[in-house]
């Protein structure tokens, strides 16, 4: 899958394991690195639905975003890069047709 970043700061923070360790600490950096590798290895988002990381769609003010756990309460937030994003008739995202994503942020939104 193609992975892009919302801005240069996020891209820099995720550019190497060293940059991730500096920003997020050792444990969260290792998990974030794994999540990014999962994204790059996937053909489409459906490949990750049941993969480690609790990948799931968000709702309400975060509708259209997808979350993956990167440790305790921290999440990697991505969105489909396609505009408009592929959707199902029920309005949810069509994970099988999402082949490019943009990393929005890493956050504790709880």
mmCIF file of the C-alpha atoms, coordinates in Angstrom:
data_MODEL
# 
_entry.id   MODEL 
# 
loop_
_atom_site.group_PDB 
_atom_site.id 
_atom_site.type_symbol 
_atom_site.label_atom_id 
_atom_site.label_alt_id 
_atom_site.label_comp_id 
_atom_site.label_asym_id 
_atom_site.label_entity_id 
_atom_site.label_seq_id 
_atom_site.pdbx_PDB_ins_code 
_atom_site.Cartn_x 
_atom_site.Cartn_y 
_atom_site.Cartn_z 
_atom_site.occupancy 
_atom_site.B_iso_or_equiv 
_atom_site.pdbx_formal_charge 
_atom_site.auth_seq_id 
_atom_site.auth_comp_id 
_atom_site.auth_asym_id 
_atom_site.auth_atom_id 
_atom_site.pdbx_PDB_model_num 
ATOM 1   C CA . UNK A 1 1   ? 0.000   0.000  0.000  1.00 0.00 ? 1   UNK A CA 1 
ATOM 2   C CA . UNK A 1 2   ? 1.131   3.556  -0.625 1.00 0.00 ? 2   UNK A CA 1 
ATOM 3   C CA . UNK A 1 3   ? 1.713   5.575  2.559  1.00 0.00 ? 3   UNK A CA 1 
ATOM 4   C CA . UNK A 1 4   ? 1.929   9.372  2.663  1.00 0.00 ? 4   UNK A CA 1 
ATOM 5   C CA . UNK A 1 5   ? 2.016   11.878 5.527  1.00 0.00 ? 5   UNK A CA 1 
ATOM 6   C CA . UNK A 1 6   ? -0.131  14.921 6.268  1.00 0.00 ? 6   UNK A CA 1 
ATOM 7   C CA . UNK A 1 7   ? 2.885   17.161 6.779  1.00 0.00 ? 7   UNK A CA 1 
ATOM 8   C CA . UNK A 1 8   ? 6.669   17.164 6.938  1.00 0.00 ? 8   UNK A CA 1 
ATOM 9   C CA . UNK A 1 9   ? 6.767   17.059 10.748 1.00 0.00 ? 9   UNK A CA 1 
ATOM 10  C CA . UNK A 1 10  ? 4.891   13.758 10.874 1.00 0.00 ? 10  UNK A CA 1 
ATOM 11  C CA . UNK A 1 11  ? 6.930   12.418 7.962  1.00 0.00 ? 11  UNK A CA 1 
ATOM 12  C CA . UNK A 1 12  ? 10.161  13.321 9.789  1.00 0.00 ? 12  UNK A CA 1 
ATOM 13  C CA . UNK A 1 13  ? 8.933   11.768 13.063 1.00 0.00 ? 13  UNK A CA 1 
ATOM 14  C CA . UNK A 1 14  ? 8.197   8.520  11.184 1.00 0.00 ? 14  UNK A CA 1 
ATOM 15  C CA . UNK A 1 15  ? 11.207  8.561  8.839  1.00 0.00 ? 15  UNK A CA 1 
ATOM 16  C CA . UNK A 1 16  ? 13.435  6.185  10.805 1.00 0.00 ? 16  UNK A CA 1 
ATOM 17  C CA . UNK A 1 17  ? 13.408  4.082  13.935 1.00 0.00 ? 17  UNK A CA 1 
ATOM 18  C CA . UNK A 1 18  ? 15.874  6.542  15.487 1.00 0.00 ? 18  UNK A CA 1 
ATOM 19  C CA . UNK A 1 19  ? 13.537  9.489  14.830 1.00 0.00 ? 19  UNK A CA 1 
ATOM 20  C CA . UNK A 1 20  ? 10.616  7.497  16.239 1.00 0.00 ? 20  UNK A CA 1 
ATOM 21  C CA . UNK A 1 21  ? 12.571  6.590  19.379 1.00 0.00 ? 21  UNK A CA 1 
ATOM 22  C CA . UNK A 1 22  ? 13.510  10.217 19.928 1.00 0.00 ? 22  UNK A CA 1 
ATOM 23  C CA . UNK A 1 23  ? 9.898   11.377 19.552 1.00 0.00 ? 23  UNK A CA 1 
ATOM 24  C CA . UNK A 1 24  ? 7.947   8.479  21.099 1.00 0.00 ? 24  UNK A CA 1 
ATOM 25  C CA . UNK A 1 25  ? 10.346  6.442  23.254 1.00 0.00 ? 25  UNK A CA 1 
ATOM 26  C CA . UNK A 1 26  ? 11.658  2.935  22.622 1.00 0.00 ? 26  UNK A CA 1 
ATOM 27  C CA . UNK A 1 27  ? 8.510   0.829  23.087 1.00 0.00 ? 27  UNK A CA 1 
ATOM 28  C CA . UNK A 1 28  ? 6.063   3.051  21.219 1.00 0.00 ? 28  UNK A CA 1 
ATOM 29  C CA . UNK A 1 29  ? 8.640   3.581  18.447 1.00 0.00 ? 29  UNK A CA 1 
ATOM 30  C CA . UNK A 1 30  ? 8.958   -0.183 17.929 1.00 0.00 ? 30  UNK A CA 1 
ATOM 31  C CA . UNK A 1 31  ? 5.191   -0.607 17.717 1.00 0.00 ? 31  UNK A CA 1 
ATOM 32  C CA . UNK A 1 32  ? 4.765   2.428  15.425 1.00 0.00 ? 32  UNK A CA 1 
ATOM 33  C CA . UNK A 1 33  ? 7.492   1.054  13.161 1.00 0.00 ? 33  UNK A CA 1 
ATOM 34  C CA . UNK A 1 34  ? 5.620   -2.260 13.025 1.00 0.00 ? 34  UNK A CA 1 
ATOM 35  C CA . UNK A 1 35  ? 2.334   -0.520 12.146 1.00 0.00 ? 35  UNK A CA 1 
ATOM 36  C CA . UNK A 1 36  ? 4.021   1.438  9.331  1.00 0.00 ? 36  UNK A CA 1 
ATOM 37  C CA . UNK A 1 37  ? 5.581   -1.776 7.995  1.00 0.00 ? 37  UNK A CA 1 
ATOM 38  C CA . UNK A 1 38  ? 2.148   -3.417 8.113  1.00 0.00 ? 38  UNK A CA 1 
ATOM 39  C CA . UNK A 1 39  ? 0.742   -0.590 6.005  1.00 0.00 ? 39  UNK A CA 1 
ATOM 40  C CA . UNK A 1 40  ? 3.555   -0.795 3.465  1.00 0.00 ? 40  UNK A CA 1 
ATOM 41  C CA . UNK A 1 41  ? 3.223   -4.580 3.155  1.00 0.00 ? 41  UNK A CA 1 
ATOM 42  C CA . UNK A 1 42  ? -0.572  -4.573 2.744  1.00 0.00 ? 42  UNK A CA 1 
ATOM 43  C CA . UNK A 1 43  ? -2.181  -4.681 -0.680 1.00 0.00 ? 43  UNK A CA 1 
ATOM 44  C CA . UNK A 1 44  ? -5.194  -2.819 0.659  1.00 0.00 ? 44  UNK A CA 1 
ATOM 45  C CA . UNK A 1 45  ? -6.591  -1.816 4.029  1.00 0.00 ? 45  UNK A CA 1 
ATOM 46  C CA . UNK A 1 46  ? -8.708  -4.980 4.246  1.00 0.00 ? 46  UNK A CA 1 
ATOM 47  C CA . UNK A 1 47  ? -5.445  -6.906 4.775  1.00 0.00 ? 47  UNK A CA 1 
ATOM 48  C CA . UNK A 1 48  ? -5.147  -5.149 8.155  1.00 0.00 ? 48  UNK A CA 1 
ATOM 49  C CA . UNK A 1 49  ? -8.709  -5.463 9.448  1.00 0.00 ? 49  UNK A CA 1 
ATOM 50  C CA . UNK A 1 50  ? -7.865  -8.490 11.595 1.00 0.00 ? 50  UNK A CA 1 
ATOM 51  C CA . UNK A 1 51  ? -4.114  -7.904 11.875 1.00 0.00 ? 51  UNK A CA 1 
ATOM 52  C CA . UNK A 1 52  ? -2.433  -7.076 15.184 1.00 0.00 ? 52  UNK A CA 1 
ATOM 53  C CA . UNK A 1 53  ? -2.956  -3.443 16.118 1.00 0.00 ? 53  UNK A CA 1 
ATOM 54  C CA . UNK A 1 54  ? -6.738  -3.257 16.555 1.00 0.00 ? 54  UNK A CA 1 
ATOM 55  C CA . UNK A 1 55  ? -7.270  -1.479 13.207 1.00 0.00 ? 55  UNK A CA 1 
ATOM 56  C CA . UNK A 1 56  ? -10.735 0.075  13.179 1.00 0.00 ? 56  UNK A CA 1 
ATOM 57  C CA . UNK A 1 57  ? -12.802 2.938  11.802 1.00 0.00 ? 57  UNK A CA 1 
ATOM 58  C CA . UNK A 1 58  ? -13.534 5.863  14.049 1.00 0.00 ? 58  UNK A CA 1 
ATOM 59  C CA . UNK A 1 59  ? -16.866 7.650  14.366 1.00 0.00 ? 59  UNK A CA 1 
ATOM 60  C CA . UNK A 1 60  ? -18.426 10.982 15.238 1.00 0.00 ? 60  UNK A CA 1 
ATOM 61  C CA . UNK A 1 61  ? -15.949 13.867 14.819 1.00 0.00 ? 61  UNK A CA 1 
ATOM 62  C CA . UNK A 1 62  ? -13.315 11.393 13.561 1.00 0.00 ? 62  UNK A CA 1 
ATOM 63  C CA . UNK A 1 63  ? -15.559 9.718  10.966 1.00 0.00 ? 63  UNK A CA 1 
ATOM 64  C CA . UNK A 1 64  ? -13.517 8.623  7.949  1.00 0.00 ? 64  UNK A CA 1 
ATOM 65  C CA . UNK A 1 65  ? -10.381 8.047  10.005 1.00 0.00 ? 65  UNK A CA 1 
ATOM 66  C CA . UNK A 1 66  ? -8.838  4.698  10.885 1.00 0.00 ? 66  UNK A CA 1 
ATOM 67  C CA . UNK A 1 67  ? -7.032  4.005  14.132 1.00 0.00 ? 67  UNK A CA 1 
ATOM 68  C CA . UNK A 1 68  ? -4.360  1.471  15.086 1.00 0.00 ? 68  UNK A CA 1 
ATOM 69  C CA . UNK A 1 69  ? -2.948  0.982  18.558 1.00 0.00 ? 69  UNK A CA 1 
ATOM 70  C CA . UNK A 1 70  ? 0.684   1.964  19.112 1.00 0.00 ? 70  UNK A CA 1 
ATOM 71  C CA . UNK A 1 71  ? 0.747   1.401  22.842 1.00 0.00 ? 71  UNK A CA 1 
ATOM 72  C CA . UNK A 1 72  ? -1.592  1.839  25.782 1.00 0.00 ? 72  UNK A CA 1 
ATOM 73  C CA . UNK A 1 73  ? -3.822  4.812  24.839 1.00 0.00 ? 73  UNK A CA 1 
ATOM 74  C CA . UNK A 1 74  ? -1.789  6.060  21.863 1.00 0.00 ? 74  UNK A CA 1 
ATOM 75  C CA . UNK A 1 75  ? -3.060  5.578  18.331 1.00 0.00 ? 75  UNK A CA 1 
ATOM 76  C CA . UNK A 1 76  ? -1.779  5.921  14.786 1.00 0.00 ? 76  UNK A CA 1 
ATOM 77  C CA . UNK A 1 77  ? -4.454  7.771  12.801 1.00 0.00 ? 77  UNK A CA 1 
ATOM 78  C CA . UNK A 1 78  ? -4.697  7.354  9.040  1.00 0.00 ? 78  UNK A CA 1 
ATOM 79  C CA . UNK A 1 79  ? -7.164  8.361  6.342  1.00 0.00 ? 79  UNK A CA 1 
ATOM 80  C CA . UNK A 1 80  ? -7.664  7.038  2.823  1.00 0.00 ? 80  UNK A CA 1 
ATOM 81  C CA . UNK A 1 81  ? -5.692  9.088  0.305  1.00 0.00 ? 81  UNK A CA 1 
ATOM 82  C CA . UNK A 1 82  ? -8.358  8.657  -2.362 1.00 0.00 ? 82  UNK A CA 1 
ATOM 83  C CA . UNK A 1 83  ? -10.668 11.663 -2.759 1.00 0.00 ? 83  UNK A CA 1 
ATOM 84  C CA . UNK A 1 84  ? -13.447 10.811 -2.264 1.00 0.00 ? 84  UNK A CA 1 
ATOM 85  C CA . UNK A 1 85  ? -12.591 7.714  -0.244 1.00 0.00 ? 85  UNK A CA 1 
ATOM 86  C CA . UNK A 1 86  ? -14.174 4.426  -1.352 1.00 0.00 ? 86  UNK A CA 1 
ATOM 87  C CA . UNK A 1 87  ? -17.307 3.751  0.668  1.00 0.00 ? 87  UNK A CA 1 
ATOM 88  C CA . UNK A 1 88  ? -19.846 0.977  1.072  1.00 0.00 ? 88  UNK A CA 1 
ATOM 89  C CA . UNK A 1 89  ? -23.594 1.525  0.614  1.00 0.00 ? 89  UNK A CA 1 
ATOM 90  C CA . UNK A 1 90  ? -23.972 1.853  4.409  1.00 0.00 ? 90  UNK A CA 1 
ATOM 91  C CA . UNK A 1 91  ? -21.550 4.821  4.380  1.00 0.00 ? 91  UNK A CA 1 
ATOM 92  C CA . UNK A 1 92  ? -18.613 3.022  5.975  1.00 0.00 ? 92  UNK A CA 1 
ATOM 93  C CA . UNK A 1 93  ? -15.219 2.886  4.314  1.00 0.00 ? 93  UNK A CA 1 
ATOM 94  C CA . UNK A 1 94  ? -14.672 0.147  1.730  1.00 0.00 ? 94  UNK A CA 1 
ATOM 95  C CA . UNK A 1 95  ? -11.409 -1.228 3.128  1.00 0.00 ? 95  UNK A CA 1 
ATOM 96  C CA . UNK A 1 96  ? -10.864 -3.591 0.186  1.00 0.00 ? 96  UNK A CA 1 
ATOM 97  C CA . UNK A 1 97  ? -10.620 -0.633 -2.232 1.00 0.00 ? 97  UNK A CA 1 
ATOM 98  C CA . UNK A 1 98  ? -8.323  1.549  -0.105 1.00 0.00 ? 98  UNK A CA 1 
ATOM 99  C CA . UNK A 1 99  ? -4.825  1.124  -1.537 1.00 0.00 ? 99  UNK A CA 1 
ATOM 100 C CA . UNK A 1 100 ? -3.253  4.401  -0.377 1.00 0.00 ? 100 UNK A CA 1 
ATOM 101 C CA . UNK A 1 101 ? -3.398  6.105  3.007  1.00 0.00 ? 101 UNK A CA 1 
ATOM 102 C CA . UNK A 1 102 ? -2.173  9.284  4.641  1.00 0.00 ? 102 UNK A CA 1 
ATOM 103 C CA . UNK A 1 103 ? -0.812  9.287  8.183  1.00 0.00 ? 103 UNK A CA 1 
ATOM 104 C CA . UNK A 1 104 ? -2.613  12.108 9.991  1.00 0.00 ? 104 UNK A CA 1 
ATOM 105 C CA . UNK A 1 105 ? -1.178  11.899 13.502 1.00 0.00 ? 105 UNK A CA 1 
ATOM 106 C CA . UNK A 1 106 ? -0.167  9.821  16.475 1.00 0.00 ? 106 UNK A CA 1 
ATOM 107 C CA . UNK A 1 107 ? -2.347  10.797 19.393 1.00 0.00 ? 107 UNK A CA 1 
ATOM 108 C CA . UNK A 1 108 ? -4.033  9.908  22.649 1.00 0.00 ? 108 UNK A CA 1 
ATOM 109 C CA . UNK A 1 109 ? -7.625  10.915 21.810 1.00 0.00 ? 109 UNK A CA 1 
ATOM 110 C CA . UNK A 1 110 ? -9.151  9.246  24.876 1.00 0.00 ? 110 UNK A CA 1 
# 
